[in-house]
């Protein structure tokens, strides 16, 4: 009985792993949904000045990015 019980648990775990693998692999088969390049894509509104920093504020289920100017205090 113990062998049967553990074999059932092992088979269910293997089936779940295979199902998750298929589900995650199906994400990459859709045409036109390639991953974005790893660059900073937050636009600067009309300026080419590099004196900005990106500030991220995180809450449960929400992430807000703000582009803030760097203020030098010399």
PDB file of N, CA, C, O and CB in Angstrom:
ATOM      1  N   UNK A   1       0.815  -1.192   0.000  1.00  0.00           N
ATOM      2  CA  UNK A   1       0.000   0.000   0.000  1.00  0.00           C
ATOM      3  C   UNK A   1       0.860   1.258   0.000  1.00  0.00           C
ATOM      4  O   UNK A   1       0.530   2.228  -0.681  1.00  0.00           O
ATOM      5  CB  UNK A   1      -0.928  -0.003   1.195  1.00  0.00           C
ATOM      6  N   UNK A   2       1.953   1.255   0.750  1.00  0.00           N
ATOM      7  CA  UNK A   2       2.827   2.416   0.805  1.00  0.00           C
ATOM      8  C   UNK A   2       3.470   2.673  -0.545  1.00  0.00           C
ATOM      9  O   UNK A   2       3.573   3.823  -0.972  1.00  0.00           O
ATOM     10  CB  UNK A   2       3.897   2.230   1.871  1.00  0.00           C
ATOM     11  N   UNK A   3       3.901   1.631  -1.216  1.00  0.00           N
ATOM     12  CA  UNK A   3       4.512   1.781  -2.536  1.00  0.00           C
ATOM     13  C   UNK A   3       3.509   2.364  -3.523  1.00  0.00           C
ATOM     14  O   UNK A   3       3.860   3.246  -4.307  1.00  0.00           O
ATOM     15  CB  UNK A   3       5.039   0.427  -3.048  1.00  0.00           C
ATOM     16  N   UNK A   4       2.282   1.893  -3.497  1.00  0.00           N
ATOM     17  CA  UNK A   4       1.246   2.402  -4.387  1.00  0.00           C
ATOM     18  C   UNK A   4       0.957   3.881  -4.106  1.00  0.00           C
ATOM     19  O   UNK A   4       0.818   4.676  -5.036  1.00  0.00           O
ATOM     20  CB  UNK A   4      -0.037   1.573  -4.236  1.00  0.00           C
ATOM     21  N   UNK A   5       0.868   4.244  -2.828  1.00  0.00           N
ATOM     22  CA  UNK A   5       0.576   5.619  -2.436  1.00  0.00           C
ATOM     23  C   UNK A   5       1.681   6.566  -2.896  1.00  0.00           C
ATOM     24  O   UNK A   5       1.397   7.626  -3.455  1.00  0.00           O
ATOM     25  CB  UNK A   5       0.397   5.713  -0.919  1.00  0.00           C
ATOM     26  N   UNK A   6       2.932   6.192  -2.665  1.00  0.00           N
ATOM     27  CA  UNK A   6       4.045   7.047  -3.068  1.00  0.00           C
ATOM     28  C   UNK A   6       4.199   7.095  -4.589  1.00  0.00           C
ATOM     29  O   UNK A   6       4.585   8.127  -5.139  1.00  0.00           O
ATOM     30  CB  UNK A   6       5.341   6.557  -2.430  1.00  0.00           C
ATOM     31  N   UNK A   7       3.906   6.013  -5.253  1.00  0.00           N
ATOM     32  CA  UNK A   7       3.939   6.015  -6.720  1.00  0.00           C
ATOM     33  C   UNK A   7       2.885   6.953  -7.295  1.00  0.00           C
ATOM     34  O   UNK A   7       3.132   7.625  -8.297  1.00  0.00           O
ATOM     35  CB  UNK A   7       3.726   4.598  -7.261  1.00  0.00           C
ATOM     36  N   UNK A   8       1.723   7.003  -6.675  1.00  0.00           N
ATOM     37  CA  UNK A   8       0.659   7.913  -7.109  1.00  0.00           C
ATOM     38  C   UNK A   8       1.071   9.367  -6.920  1.00  0.00           C
ATOM     39  O   UNK A   8       0.840  10.200  -7.797  1.00  0.00           O
ATOM     40  CB  UNK A   8      -0.636   7.630  -6.339  1.00  0.00           C
ATOM     41  N   UNK A   9       1.672   9.668  -5.792  1.00  0.00           N
ATOM     42  CA  UNK A   9       2.148  11.036  -5.533  1.00  0.00           C
ATOM     43  C   UNK A   9       3.225  11.410  -6.547  1.00  0.00           C
ATOM     44  O   UNK A   9       3.203  12.516  -7.088  1.00  0.00           O
ATOM     45  CB  UNK A   9       2.701  11.167  -4.083  1.00  0.00           C
ATOM     46  N   UNK A  10       4.151  10.520  -6.808  1.00  0.00           N
ATOM     47  CA  UNK A  10       5.219  10.783  -7.768  1.00  0.00           C
ATOM     48  C   UNK A  10       4.661  10.985  -9.172  1.00  0.00           C
ATOM     49  O   UNK A  10       5.109  11.879  -9.889  1.00  0.00           O
ATOM     50  CB  UNK A  10       6.230   9.637  -7.764  1.00  0.00           C
ATOM     51  N   UNK A  11       3.698  10.172  -9.572  1.00  0.00           N
ATOM     52  CA  UNK A  11       3.095  10.305 -10.901  1.00  0.00           C
ATOM     53  C   UNK A  11       2.340  11.626 -11.038  1.00  0.00           C
ATOM     54  O   UNK A  11       2.420  12.279 -12.079  1.00  0.00           O
ATOM     55  CB  UNK A  11       2.149   9.129 -11.176  1.00  0.00           C
ATOM     56  N   UNK A  12       1.612  12.021 -10.001  1.00  0.00           N
ATOM     57  CA  UNK A  12       0.908  13.305 -10.041  1.00  0.00           C
ATOM     58  C   UNK A  12       1.872  14.478 -10.088  1.00  0.00           C
ATOM     59  O   UNK A  12       1.623  15.458 -10.790  1.00  0.00           O
ATOM     60  CB  UNK A  12      -0.004  13.442  -8.836  1.00  0.00           C
ATOM     61  N   UNK A  13       2.959  14.389  -9.353  1.00  0.00           N
ATOM     62  CA  UNK A  13       3.964  15.453  -9.380  1.00  0.00           C
ATOM     63  C   UNK A  13       4.601  15.569 -10.759  1.00  0.00           C
ATOM     64  O   UNK A  13       4.802  16.675 -11.261  1.00  0.00           O
ATOM     65  CB  UNK A  13       5.044  15.196  -8.323  1.00  0.00           C
ATOM     66  N   UNK A  14       4.913  14.445 -11.363  1.00  0.00           N
ATOM     67  CA  UNK A  14       5.496  14.448 -12.705  1.00  0.00           C
ATOM     68  C   UNK A  14       4.512  15.025 -13.717  1.00  0.00           C
ATOM     69  O   UNK A  14       4.902  15.822 -14.571  1.00  0.00           O
ATOM     70  CB  UNK A  14       5.910  13.025 -13.117  1.00  0.00           C
ATOM     71  N   UNK A  15       3.256  14.637 -13.634  1.00  0.00           N
ATOM     72  CA  UNK A  15       2.239  15.165 -14.548  1.00  0.00           C
ATOM     73  C   UNK A  15       2.085  16.675 -14.373  1.00  0.00           C
ATOM     74  O   UNK A  15       1.937  17.399 -15.358  1.00  0.00           O
ATOM     75  CB  UNK A  15       0.888  14.463 -14.314  1.00  0.00           C
ATOM     76  N   UNK A  16       2.117  17.150 -13.142  1.00  0.00           N
ATOM     77  CA  UNK A  16       2.000  18.588 -12.893  1.00  0.00           C
ATOM     78  C   UNK A  16       3.203  19.334 -13.462  1.00  0.00           C
ATOM     79  O   UNK A  16       3.040  20.403 -14.050  1.00  0.00           O
ATOM     80  CB  UNK A  16       1.867  18.866 -11.385  1.00  0.00           C
ATOM     81  N   UNK A  17       4.400  18.792 -13.297  1.00  0.00           N
ATOM     82  CA  UNK A  17       5.605  19.431 -13.845  1.00  0.00           C
ATOM     83  C   UNK A  17       5.552  19.492 -15.368  1.00  0.00           C
ATOM     84  O   UNK A  17       5.919  20.505 -15.964  1.00  0.00           O
ATOM     85  CB  UNK A  17       6.866  18.675 -13.396  1.00  0.00           C
ATOM     86  N   UNK A  18       5.104  18.429 -15.987  1.00  0.00           N
ATOM     87  CA  UNK A  18       4.988  18.414 -17.455  1.00  0.00           C
ATOM     88  C   UNK A  18       3.944  19.430 -17.904  1.00  0.00           C
ATOM     89  O   UNK A  18       4.159  20.129 -18.894  1.00  0.00           O
ATOM     90  CB  UNK A  18       4.614  16.993 -17.968  1.00  0.00           C
ATOM     91  N   UNK A  19       2.822  19.526 -17.200  1.00  0.00           N
ATOM     92  CA  UNK A  19       1.770  20.480 -17.562  1.00  0.00           C
ATOM     93  C   UNK A  19       2.263  21.917 -17.442  1.00  0.00           C
ATOM     94  O   UNK A  19       1.977  22.746 -18.306  1.00  0.00           O
ATOM     95  CB  UNK A  19       0.537  20.275 -16.677  1.00  0.00           C
ATOM     96  N   UNK A  20       2.995  22.215 -16.387  1.00  0.00           N
ATOM     97  CA  UNK A  20       3.550  23.564 -16.220  1.00  0.00           C
ATOM     98  C   UNK A  20       4.576  23.845 -17.309  1.00  0.00           C
ATOM     99  O   UNK A  20       4.643  24.963 -17.820  1.00  0.00           O
ATOM    100  CB  UNK A  20       4.194  23.726 -14.821  1.00  0.00           C
ATOM    101  N   UNK A  21       5.365  22.860 -17.667  1.00  0.00           N
ATOM    102  CA  UNK A  21       6.338  23.028 -18.751  1.00  0.00           C
ATOM    103  C   UNK A  21       5.669  23.326 -20.076  1.00  0.00           C
ATOM    104  O   UNK A  21       6.114  24.213 -20.805  1.00  0.00           O
ATOM    105  CB  UNK A  21       7.194  21.788 -18.884  1.00  0.00           C
ATOM    106  N   UNK A  22       4.605  22.602 -20.404  1.00  0.00           N
ATOM    107  CA  UNK A  22       3.870  22.870 -21.645  1.00  0.00           C
ATOM    108  C   UNK A  22       3.238  24.255 -21.619  1.00  0.00           C
ATOM    109  O   UNK A  22       3.257  24.969 -22.622  1.00  0.00           O
ATOM    110  CB  UNK A  22       2.788  21.805 -21.869  1.00  0.00           C
ATOM    111  N   UNK A  23       2.680  24.634 -20.479  1.00  0.00           N
ATOM    112  CA  UNK A  23       2.025  25.945 -20.383  1.00  0.00           C
ATOM    113  C   UNK A  23       3.036  27.075 -20.548  1.00  0.00           C
ATOM    114  O   UNK A  23       2.755  28.058 -21.234  1.00  0.00           O
ATOM    115  CB  UNK A  23       1.295  26.085 -19.035  1.00  0.00           C
ATOM    116  N   UNK A  24       4.203  26.949 -19.931  1.00  0.00           N
ATOM    117  CA  UNK A  24       5.196  28.012 -20.058  1.00  0.00           C
ATOM    118  C   UNK A  24       5.822  28.027 -21.445  1.00  0.00           C
ATOM    119  O   UNK A  24       6.188  29.092 -21.942  1.00  0.00           O
ATOM    120  CB  UNK A  24       6.280  27.851 -19.002  1.00  0.00           C
ATOM    121  N   UNK A  25       5.950  26.873 -22.074  1.00  0.00           N
ATOM    122  CA  UNK A  25       6.499  26.830 -23.431  1.00  0.00           C
ATOM    123  C   UNK A  25       5.519  27.403 -24.438  1.00  0.00           C
ATOM    124  O   UNK A  25       5.942  27.942 -25.461  1.00  0.00           O
ATOM    125  CB  UNK A  25       6.861  25.398 -23.816  1.00  0.00           C
ATOM    126  N   UNK A  26       4.225  27.303 -24.179  1.00  0.00           N
ATOM    127  CA  UNK A  26       3.241  27.832 -25.122  1.00  0.00           C
ATOM    128  C   UNK A  26       3.259  29.343 -25.172  1.00  0.00           C
ATOM    129  O   UNK A  26       2.812  29.929 -26.158  1.00  0.00           O
ATOM    130  CB  UNK A  26       1.858  27.353 -24.760  1.00  0.00           C
ATOM    131  N   UNK A  27       3.761  29.985 -24.143  1.00  0.00           N
ATOM    132  CA  UNK A  27       3.866  31.447 -24.140  1.00  0.00           C
ATOM    133  C   UNK A  27       4.809  31.909 -25.239  1.00  0.00           C
ATOM    134  O   UNK A  27       4.563  32.939 -25.868  1.00  0.00           O
ATOM    135  CB  UNK A  27       4.352  31.959 -22.770  1.00  0.00           C
ATOM    136  N   UNK A  28       5.874  31.174 -25.480  1.00  0.00           N
ATOM    137  CA  UNK A  28       6.903  31.591 -26.419  1.00  0.00           C
ATOM    138  C   UNK A  28       6.593  31.205 -27.863  1.00  0.00           C
ATOM    139  O   UNK A  28       7.368  31.544 -28.757  1.00  0.00           O
ATOM    140  CB  UNK A  28       8.217  31.003 -26.015  1.00  0.00           C
ATOM    141  N   UNK A  29       5.486  30.507 -28.120  1.00  0.00           N
ATOM    142  CA  UNK A  29       5.171  30.107 -29.482  1.00  0.00           C
ATOM    143  C   UNK A  29       4.261  31.095 -30.190  1.00  0.00           C
ATOM    144  O   UNK A  29       4.064  30.981 -31.400  1.00  0.00           O
ATOM    145  CB  UNK A  29       4.535  28.753 -29.478  1.00  0.00           C
ATOM    146  N   UNK A  30       3.701  32.060 -29.474  1.00  0.00           N
ATOM    147  CA  UNK A  30       2.823  33.035 -30.095  1.00  0.00           C
ATOM    148  C   UNK A  30       3.645  34.005 -30.933  1.00  0.00           C
ATOM    149  O   UNK A  30       4.670  34.510 -30.476  1.00  0.00           O
ATOM    150  CB  UNK A  30       2.007  33.790 -29.031  1.00  0.00           C
ATOM    151  N   UNK A  31       3.198  34.266 -32.157  1.00  0.00           N
ATOM    152  CA  UNK A  31       3.918  35.142 -33.071  1.00  0.00           C
ATOM    153  C   UNK A  31       3.679  36.590 -32.666  1.00  0.00           C
ATOM    154  O   UNK A  31       2.555  36.980 -32.350  1.00  0.00           O
ATOM    155  CB  UNK A  31       3.478  34.899 -34.538  1.00  0.00           C
ATOM    156  N   UNK A  32       4.750  37.383 -32.679  1.00  0.00           N
ATOM    157  CA  UNK A  32       4.630  38.802 -32.390  1.00  0.00           C
ATOM    158  C   UNK A  32       4.713  39.166 -30.931  1.00  0.00           C
ATOM    159  O   UNK A  32       4.506  40.330 -30.585  1.00  0.00           O
ATOM    160  CB  UNK A  32       3.370  39.296 -32.921  1.00  0.00           C
ATOM    161  N   UNK A  33       5.005  38.227 -30.062  1.00  0.00           N
ATOM    162  CA  UNK A  33       5.104  38.535 -28.633  1.00  0.00           C
ATOM    163  C   UNK A  33       6.511  38.248 -28.131  1.00  0.00           C
ATOM    164  O   UNK A  33       6.693  37.638 -27.078  1.00  0.00           O
ATOM    165  CB  UNK A  33       4.072  37.721 -27.824  1.00  0.00           C
ATOM    166  N   UNK A  34       7.502  38.691 -28.891  1.00  0.00           N
ATOM    167  CA  UNK A  34       8.876  38.475 -28.469  1.00  0.00           C
ATOM    168  C   UNK A  34       9.164  39.313 -27.225  1.00  0.00           C
ATOM    169  O   UNK A  34       8.514  40.331 -26.984  1.00  0.00           O
ATOM    170  CB  UNK A  34       9.863  38.823 -29.609  1.00  0.00           C
ATOM    171  N   UNK A  35      10.115  38.884 -26.464  1.00  0.00           N
ATOM    172  CA  UNK A  35      10.491  39.614 -25.262  1.00  0.00           C
ATOM    173  C   UNK A  35      11.136  40.940 -25.642  1.00  0.00           C
ATOM    174  O   UNK A  35      11.837  41.034 -26.650  1.00  0.00           O
ATOM    175  CB  UNK A  35      11.447  38.777 -24.390  1.00  0.00           C
ATOM    176  N   UNK A  36      10.897  41.947 -24.841  1.00  0.00           N
ATOM    177  CA  UNK A  36      11.452  43.275 -25.103  1.00  0.00           C
ATOM    178  C   UNK A  36      12.956  43.276 -24.838  1.00  0.00           C
ATOM    179  O   UNK A  36      13.466  42.505 -24.025  1.00  0.00           O
ATOM    180  CB  UNK A  36      10.748  44.344 -24.233  1.00  0.00           C
ATOM    181  N   UNK A  37      13.642  44.160 -25.543  1.00  0.00           N
ATOM    182  CA  UNK A  37      15.077  44.312 -25.318  1.00  0.00           C
ATOM    183  C   UNK A  37      15.305  44.850 -23.912  1.00  0.00           C
ATOM    184  O   UNK A  37      14.470  45.576 -23.372  1.00  0.00           O
ATOM    185  CB  UNK A  37      15.714  45.253 -26.379  1.00  0.00           C
ATOM    186  N   UNK A  38      16.424  44.496 -23.332  1.00  0.00           N
ATOM    187  CA  UNK A  38      16.711  44.915 -21.966  1.00  0.00           C
ATOM    188  C   UNK A  38      17.306  46.320 -21.975  1.00  0.00           C
ATOM    189  O   UNK A  38      18.510  46.501 -21.791  1.00  0.00           O
ATOM    190  CB  UNK A  38      17.673  43.917 -21.274  1.00  0.00           C
ATOM    191  N   UNK A  39      16.453  47.298 -22.189  1.00  0.00           N
ATOM    192  CA  UNK A  39      16.870  48.699 -22.175  1.00  0.00           C
ATOM    193  C   UNK A  39      15.878  49.493 -21.356  1.00  0.00           C
ATOM    194  O   UNK A  39      14.784  49.018 -21.051  1.00  0.00           O
ATOM    195  CB  UNK A  39      16.982  49.274 -23.613  1.00  0.00           C
ATOM    196  N   UNK A  40      16.259  50.679 -21.010  1.00  0.00           N
ATOM    197  CA  UNK A  40      15.366  51.567 -20.285  1.00  0.00           C
ATOM    198  C   UNK A  40      14.417  52.184 -21.294  1.00  0.00           C
ATOM    199  O   UNK A  40      14.836  53.006 -22.109  1.00  0.00           O
ATOM    200  CB  UNK A  40      16.154  52.665 -19.498  1.00  0.00           C
ATOM    201  N   UNK A  41      13.162  51.809 -21.259  1.00  0.00           N
ATOM    202  CA  UNK A  41      12.202  52.247 -22.265  1.00  0.00           C
ATOM    203  C   UNK A  41      11.236  53.297 -21.727  1.00  0.00           C
ATOM    204  O   UNK A  41      10.249  53.619 -22.388  1.00  0.00           O
ATOM    205  CB  UNK A  41      11.426  51.060 -22.787  1.00  0.00           C
ATOM    206  N   UNK A  42      11.503  53.833 -20.543  1.00  0.00           N
ATOM    207  CA  UNK A  42      10.657  54.890 -19.997  1.00  0.00           C
ATOM    208  C   UNK A  42      11.011  56.187 -20.713  1.00  0.00           C
ATOM    209  O   UNK A  42      12.148  56.649 -20.614  1.00  0.00           O
ATOM    210  CB  UNK A  42      10.838  55.029 -18.442  1.00  0.00           C
ATOM    211  N   UNK A  43      10.064  56.784 -21.431  1.00  0.00           N
ATOM    212  CA  UNK A  43      10.417  57.933 -22.275  1.00  0.00           C
ATOM    213  C   UNK A  43      10.722  59.185 -21.471  1.00  0.00           C
ATOM    214  O   UNK A  43      10.134  59.437 -20.419  1.00  0.00           O
ATOM    215  CB  UNK A  43       9.298  58.224 -23.243  1.00  0.00           C
ATOM    216  N   UNK A  44      11.649  59.953 -21.992  1.00  0.00           N
ATOM    217  CA  UNK A  44      11.910  61.285 -21.470  1.00  0.00           C
ATOM    218  C   UNK A  44      11.064  62.247 -22.280  1.00  0.00           C
ATOM    219  O   UNK A  44      11.141  62.246 -23.509  1.00  0.00           O
ATOM    220  CB  UNK A  44      13.437  61.655 -21.539  1.00  0.00           C
ATOM    221  N   UNK A  45      10.268  63.056 -21.632  1.00  0.00           N
ATOM    222  CA  UNK A  45       9.338  63.921 -22.363  1.00  0.00           C
ATOM    223  C   UNK A  45      10.060  65.136 -22.939  1.00  0.00           C
ATOM    224  O   UNK A  45      10.188  66.168 -22.279  1.00  0.00           O
ATOM    225  CB  UNK A  45       8.192  64.375 -21.444  1.00  0.00           C
ATOM    226  N   UNK A  46      10.530  64.999 -24.177  1.00  0.00           N
ATOM    227  CA  UNK A  46      11.071  66.124 -24.925  1.00  0.00           C
ATOM    228  C   UNK A  46      12.445  66.609 -24.513  1.00  0.00           C
ATOM    229  O   UNK A  46      12.821  67.725 -24.870  1.00  0.00           O
ATOM    230  CB  UNK A  46      10.154  67.231 -24.826  1.00  0.00           C
ATOM    231  N   UNK A  47      13.205  65.825 -23.781  1.00  0.00           N
ATOM    232  CA  UNK A  47      14.540  66.264 -23.391  1.00  0.00           C
ATOM    233  C   UNK A  47      15.546  65.159 -23.665  1.00  0.00           C
ATOM    234  O   UNK A  47      15.215  63.975 -23.604  1.00  0.00           O
ATOM    235  CB  UNK A  47      14.574  66.669 -21.903  1.00  0.00           C
ATOM    236  N   UNK A  48      16.756  65.547 -23.963  1.00  0.00           N
ATOM    237  CA  UNK A  48      17.821  64.568 -24.195  1.00  0.00           C
ATOM    238  C   UNK A  48      18.835  64.581 -23.065  1.00  0.00           C
ATOM    239  O   UNK A  48      19.890  63.955 -23.169  1.00  0.00           O
ATOM    240  CB  UNK A  48      18.522  64.843 -25.525  1.00  0.00           C
ATOM    241  N   UNK A  49      18.529  65.283 -21.995  1.00  0.00           N
ATOM    242  CA  UNK A  49      19.430  65.374 -20.854  1.00  0.00           C
ATOM    243  C   UNK A  49      19.486  64.038 -20.120  1.00  0.00           C
ATOM    244  O   UNK A  49      18.452  63.411 -19.891  1.00  0.00           O
ATOM    245  CB  UNK A  49      18.984  66.497 -19.899  1.00  0.00           C
ATOM    246  N   UNK A  50      20.678  63.606 -19.754  1.00  0.00           N
ATOM    247  CA  UNK A  50      20.852  62.316 -19.075  1.00  0.00           C
ATOM    248  C   UNK A  50      20.822  62.443 -17.556  1.00  0.00           C
ATOM    249  O   UNK A  50      21.139  61.478 -16.860  1.00  0.00           O
ATOM    250  CB  UNK A  50      22.158  61.681 -19.500  1.00  0.00           C
ATOM    251  N   UNK A  51      20.453  63.594 -17.029  1.00  0.00           N
ATOM    252  CA  UNK A  51      20.460  63.806 -15.583  1.00  0.00           C
ATOM    253  C   UNK A  51      19.127  63.425 -14.950  1.00  0.00           C
ATOM    254  O   UNK A  51      18.530  64.210 -14.213  1.00  0.00           O
ATOM    255  CB  UNK A  51      20.787  65.258 -15.267  1.00  0.00           C
ATOM    256  N   UNK A  52      18.671  62.220 -15.244  1.00  0.00           N
ATOM    257  CA  UNK A  52      17.432  61.710 -14.683  1.00  0.00           C
ATOM    258  C   UNK A  52      17.684  60.338 -14.078  1.00  0.00           C
ATOM    259  O   UNK A  52      18.598  59.626 -14.493  1.00  0.00           O
ATOM    260  CB  UNK A  52      16.324  61.642 -15.757  1.00  0.00           C
ATOM    261  N   UNK A  53      16.875  59.972 -13.101  1.00  0.00           N
ATOM    262  CA  UNK A  53      16.944  58.653 -12.490  1.00  0.00           C
ATOM    263  C   UNK A  53      15.522  58.082 -12.454  1.00  0.00           C
ATOM    264  O   UNK A  53      14.552  58.815 -12.261  1.00  0.00           O
ATOM    265  CB  UNK A  53      17.576  58.720 -11.048  1.00  0.00           C
ATOM    266  N   UNK A  54      15.417  56.778 -12.641  1.00  0.00           N
ATOM    267  CA  UNK A  54      14.124  56.117 -12.593  1.00  0.00           C
ATOM    268  C   UNK A  54      13.861  55.641 -11.169  1.00  0.00           C
ATOM    269  O   UNK A  54      14.674  54.929 -10.581  1.00  0.00           O
ATOM    270  CB  UNK A  54      14.068  54.934 -13.592  1.00  0.00           C
ATOM    271  N   UNK A  55      12.709  56.045 -10.620  1.00  0.00           N
ATOM    272  CA  UNK A  55      12.323  55.679  -9.259  1.00  0.00           C
ATOM    273  C   UNK A  55      11.121  54.745  -9.356  1.00  0.00           C
ATOM    274  O   UNK A  55      10.134  55.058 -10.022  1.00  0.00           O
ATOM    275  CB  UNK A  55      11.992  56.951  -8.388  1.00  0.00           C
ATOM    276  N   UNK A  56      11.213  53.592  -8.686  1.00  0.00           N
ATOM    277  CA  UNK A  56      10.133  52.616  -8.703  1.00  0.00           C
ATOM    278  C   UNK A  56       9.468  52.558  -7.338  1.00  0.00           C
ATOM    279  O   UNK A  56      10.139  52.446  -6.312  1.00  0.00           O
ATOM    280  CB  UNK A  56      10.656  51.228  -9.110  1.00  0.00           C
ATOM    281  N   UNK A  57       8.152  52.633  -7.336  1.00  0.00           N
ATOM    282  CA  UNK A  57       7.365  52.513  -6.110  1.00  0.00           C
ATOM    283  C   UNK A  57       6.533  51.247  -6.249  1.00  0.00           C
ATOM    284  O   UNK A  57       5.754  51.117  -7.194  1.00  0.00           O
ATOM    285  CB  UNK A  57       6.455  53.788  -5.861  1.00  0.00           C
ATOM    286  N   UNK A  58       6.690  50.307  -5.311  1.00  0.00           N
ATOM    287  CA  UNK A  58       5.983  49.028  -5.397  1.00  0.00           C
ATOM    288  C   UNK A  58       4.948  48.908  -4.295  1.00  0.00           C
ATOM    289  O   UNK A  58       5.174  49.284  -3.145  1.00  0.00           O
ATOM    290  CB  UNK A  58       6.968  47.861  -5.319  1.00  0.00           C
ATOM    291  N   UNK A  59       3.798  48.367  -4.693  1.00  0.00           N
ATOM    292  CA  UNK A  59       2.743  47.981  -3.770  1.00  0.00           C
ATOM    293  C   UNK A  59       2.273  46.593  -4.192  1.00  0.00           C
ATOM    294  O   UNK A  59       2.765  46.051  -5.181  1.00  0.00           O
ATOM    295  CB  UNK A  59       1.557  49.023  -3.765  1.00  0.00           C
ATOM    296  N   UNK A  60       1.347  46.022  -3.469  1.00  0.00           N
ATOM    297  CA  UNK A  60       0.825  44.707  -3.831  1.00  0.00           C
ATOM    298  C   UNK A  60       0.138  44.778  -5.189  1.00  0.00           C
ATOM    299  O   UNK A  60      -0.883  45.451  -5.334  1.00  0.00           O
ATOM    300  CB  UNK A  60      -0.156  44.191  -2.754  1.00  0.00           C
ATOM    301  N   UNK A  61       0.695  44.083  -6.192  1.00  0.00           N
ATOM    302  CA  UNK A  61       0.096  44.024  -7.517  1.00  0.00           C
ATOM    303  C   UNK A  61       0.269  45.271  -8.349  1.00  0.00           C
ATOM    304  O   UNK A  61      -0.363  45.385  -9.399  1.00  0.00           O
ATOM    305  CB  UNK A  61      -1.328  43.740  -7.390  1.00  0.00           C
ATOM    306  N   UNK A  62       1.109  46.227  -7.925  1.00  0.00           N
ATOM    307  CA  UNK A  62       1.260  47.476  -8.649  1.00  0.00           C
ATOM    308  C   UNK A  62       2.702  47.941  -8.552  1.00  0.00           C
ATOM    309  O   UNK A  62       3.305  47.909  -7.480  1.00  0.00           O
ATOM    310  CB  UNK A  62       0.299  48.552  -8.104  1.00  0.00           C
ATOM    311  N   UNK A  63       3.246  48.370  -9.674  1.00  0.00           N
ATOM    312  CA  UNK A  63       4.593  48.924  -9.715  1.00  0.00           C
ATOM    313  C   UNK A  63       4.541  50.187 -10.558  1.00  0.00           C
ATOM    314  O   UNK A  63       4.170  50.132 -11.731  1.00  0.00           O
ATOM    315  CB  UNK A  63       5.628  47.892 -10.291  1.00  0.00           C
ATOM    316  N   UNK A  64       4.907  51.325  -9.979  1.00  0.00           N
ATOM    317  CA  UNK A  64       4.846  52.610 -10.660  1.00  0.00           C
ATOM    318  C   UNK A  64       6.266  53.126 -10.863  1.00  0.00           C
ATOM    319  O   UNK A  64       7.047  53.230  -9.918  1.00  0.00           O
ATOM    320  CB  UNK A  64       3.992  53.632  -9.855  1.00  0.00           C
ATOM    321  N   UNK A  65       6.587  53.452 -12.133  1.00  0.00           N
ATOM    322  CA  UNK A  65       7.895  54.013 -12.461  1.00  0.00           C
ATOM    323  C   UNK A  65       7.754  55.505 -12.724  1.00  0.00           C
ATOM    324  O   UNK A  65       6.854  55.929 -13.449  1.00  0.00           O
ATOM    325  CB  UNK A  65       8.514  53.297 -13.688  1.00  0.00           C
ATOM    326  N   UNK A  66       8.638  56.298 -12.140  1.00  0.00           N
ATOM    327  CA  UNK A  66       8.672  57.735 -12.369  1.00  0.00           C
ATOM    328  C   UNK A  66      10.073  58.136 -12.774  1.00  0.00           C
ATOM    329  O   UNK A  66      11.049  57.623 -12.226  1.00  0.00           O
ATOM    330  CB  UNK A  66       8.220  58.514 -11.117  1.00  0.00           C
ATOM    331  N   UNK A  67      10.183  59.035 -13.712  1.00  0.00           N
ATOM    332  CA  UNK A  67      11.485  59.579 -14.119  1.00  0.00           C
ATOM    333  C   UNK A  67      11.659  60.906 -13.379  1.00  0.00           C
ATOM    334  O   UNK A  67      10.897  61.849 -13.591  1.00  0.00           O
ATOM    335  CB  UNK A  67      11.580  59.773 -15.701  1.00  0.00           C
ATOM    336  N   UNK A  68      12.665  60.970 -12.513  1.00  0.00           N
ATOM    337  CA  UNK A  68      12.886  62.150 -11.690  1.00  0.00           C
ATOM    338  C   UNK A  68      14.213  62.795 -12.064  1.00  0.00           C
ATOM    339  O   UNK A  68      15.187  62.087 -12.319  1.00  0.00           O
ATOM    340  CB  UNK A  68      12.861  61.788 -10.190  1.00  0.00           C
ATOM    341  N   UNK A  69      14.270  64.125 -12.101  1.00  0.00           N
ATOM    342  CA  UNK A  69      15.545  64.795 -12.400  1.00  0.00           C
ATOM    343  C   UNK A  69      16.492  64.676 -11.210  1.00  0.00           C
ATOM    344  O   UNK A  69      16.077  64.683 -10.051  1.00  0.00           O
ATOM    345  CB  UNK A  69      15.312  66.287 -12.755  1.00  0.00           C
ATOM    346  N   UNK A  70      17.776  64.565 -11.537  1.00  0.00           N
ATOM    347  CA  UNK A  70      18.800  64.529 -10.501  1.00  0.00           C
ATOM    348  C   UNK A  70      19.153  65.968 -10.159  1.00  0.00           C
ATOM    349  O   UNK A  70      19.577  66.735 -11.024  1.00  0.00           O
ATOM    350  CB  UNK A  70      20.068  63.720 -10.964  1.00  0.00           C
ATOM    351  N   UNK A  71      18.977  66.327  -8.901  1.00  0.00           N
ATOM    352  CA  UNK A  71      19.270  67.689  -8.461  1.00  0.00           C
ATOM    353  C   UNK A  71      20.574  67.652  -7.689  1.00  0.00           C
ATOM    354  O   UNK A  71      20.693  66.974  -6.668  1.00  0.00           O
ATOM    355  CB  UNK A  71      18.108  68.281  -7.587  1.00  0.00           C
ATOM    356  N   UNK A  72      21.548  68.392  -8.192  1.00  0.00           N
ATOM    357  CA  UNK A  72      22.852  68.446  -7.515  1.00  0.00           C
ATOM    358  C   UNK A  72      22.798  69.490  -6.410  1.00  0.00           C
ATOM    359  O   UNK A  72      22.322  70.607  -6.616  1.00  0.00           O
ATOM    360  CB  UNK A  72      23.999  68.774  -8.523  1.00  0.00           C
ATOM    361  N   UNK A  73      23.289  69.117  -5.240  1.00  0.00           N
ATOM    362  CA  UNK A  73      23.301  70.040  -4.101  1.00  0.00           C
ATOM    363  C   UNK A  73      24.735  70.271  -3.680  1.00  0.00           C
ATOM    364  O   UNK A  73      25.199  69.725  -2.678  1.00  0.00           O
ATOM    365  CB  UNK A  73      22.459  69.492  -2.913  1.00  0.00           C
ATOM    366  N   UNK A  74      25.425  71.078  -4.448  1.00  0.00           N
ATOM    367  CA  UNK A  74      26.825  71.411  -4.117  1.00  0.00           C
ATOM    368  C   UNK A  74      26.909  72.739  -3.426  1.00  0.00           C
ATOM    369  O   UNK A  74      28.001  73.183  -3.072  1.00  0.00           O
ATOM    370  CB  UNK A  74      27.698  71.429  -5.369  1.00  0.00           C
TER     371      UNK A  74
END
